[in-house]
């Protein structure tokens, strides 16, 4: 043996997982939804997705450079944010708007808080919230090449038109890029579940609450499950590790709260949708939820 | 038999195949032993010998007056060459007796031999255990006679033997269970008699079917002794996890297994108890796994305590060129050593040598709140939160969030995808709380 022995504190073996692996797996898990978007919205989808991803990664790079931090764009987290934001945008969105949304998502949603792991809100939703506030018309224009692709939710809310359930599920409907095909989203989510990279309590609680809630108040629960952004939000945004609770009970509460807010906004609010604000509102409650759901440690007398 | 287990925990790679089928064999008798004279948790000892003294094998060379201590015995016959400070595997500087071995060993321990436990009272058994210097051989080295001395206001109904050997790589307890099951059963009965426990359970992880079979066979005539399979999961051998898995009792925070009527001992400790009672043999030798991809010829040896790590490594074929880290104990809780000139002690159950690609540089990145540590912690703590508190000296919060319950098993650090040395920070957090408690007293 020629060199010095390495001395570090235990444990001396680690699992093979890394933040990078988790993030790129999320990217992989979002690909079915991206492909579905390309299938339904053609080349338009590709340009919006690419623009949002490039915008997110570029912003991440510039912030890290300016703050003299290690350049870590290869960890995949900015790609995830860009993808998620793109999937929430209408296909007709001007590319500069998508780009601007990504800049805000990474800049104001993540980097101002100190970068990865520090953001209290889901960055993609911060980006979308900004665009919704700044460009309400662009964000609710559902026309591509002269054909209306209004979301089933707004058709229902604004015009009282219902949509066929099977079309809802596979995504043969109007809406934001990634919101249309529940099937594609579930496929990606199943992959993450299999890898153990996502928790199931939040989406189950959230979707379950929306189902029960809408049913209880006389709305069509299936329609509410698949007609809007609920699947994308519940499966991929509410489950964002950084901005969701770390305790098991906390995850139930988080999902339940977000689900209730969706029901309230959709049934009685002014917006046809409600997933984005529901998740953002619940994000603010995460430290509190964690604090009050600390599990009883083994042998602890509370 | 349905395998039992505790909640949460992790599944590291076990790597036991390197040594699990290698029978125990005696290591070469060392020419010199360096025996640290504090090899237990508790009060320090005084040396009973001085430079130039002749000593016999098994002769007591250090002892103390305190209840919580365990004497030390010569592991070879020979001449005391020196008494000097050395660094033990735990990194502590301790006095050690250096003995140059004579040509032959003469056992002279002053302990009587007893064929059967019937002729011994509980107190006599405890005394033999003490005089034989027996401590917990799983690594913690807590004096065994103290464990089985049950206070008048407490009642013990179970002695649990820990044959889980949940640390990856190590196969010592496995070999002892396969090769010396009758001694383990004898030792278990002695521990039951000493503590007044009517029942005994031996818990063994499922990945050691030969050991389960061997112990079942040895215990088949004893109705009050049960051999129970445990799920292969780390840290199954943790005292609290073992008790939870086997008899569904929860040791209260800050309390002892005694508080729930249990005494837990390692299977190798039980075998050592049998050796002391039947053969009058104090704890001067023990078994060890010398293993890992960085060692040329991995094997299980029986060595004299005080043999240097360098010598044992040599007997296992020496280090490979790729060797990068030498650990005493297992990979989860063992201690990395700076060099090999370190004496072994009663708790040294393994020497693990990892190679370069196994000790990649774990550079920590920021926590992403993924909660894997929370989901892994067998004590149901929240490592992420505790680490934040520890970093910011928030002692009250550390205490409130139960940092003192941390058993330092390393499961949190193991699963962390950001490679944060969580358990290291938790140790610092525990130290902060302990310091505050000392100040208050």
Interface residues (C-beta under 8 A of the other chain):
Chain A: X1 X2 X3 X5 X6 X7 X8 X9 X10 X11 X12 X13 X14 X15 X17 X18 X19 X21 X22 X72 X75 X114 X115 X116 X117 X118 X199 X241 X242 X243 X244 X245 X246 X247 X248 X290 X294 X295 X296 X297 X298 X299 X300 X301
Chain B: X10 X12 X13 X168 X240 X244 X250 X251 X252 X253 X254 X255 X319 X320 X321 X323 X324 X325 X326 X327 X331 X332 X333 X334 X335 X336 X337 X338 X339 X352 X354 X358 X359 X362 X365 X366 X367 X368 X369 X370 X371 X372 X374 X375 X378 X379 X380 X381 X382 X384 X385 X401 X402 X405 X408 X410 X413 X414 X415 X416 X417 X418 X419 X421 X423 X424 X427
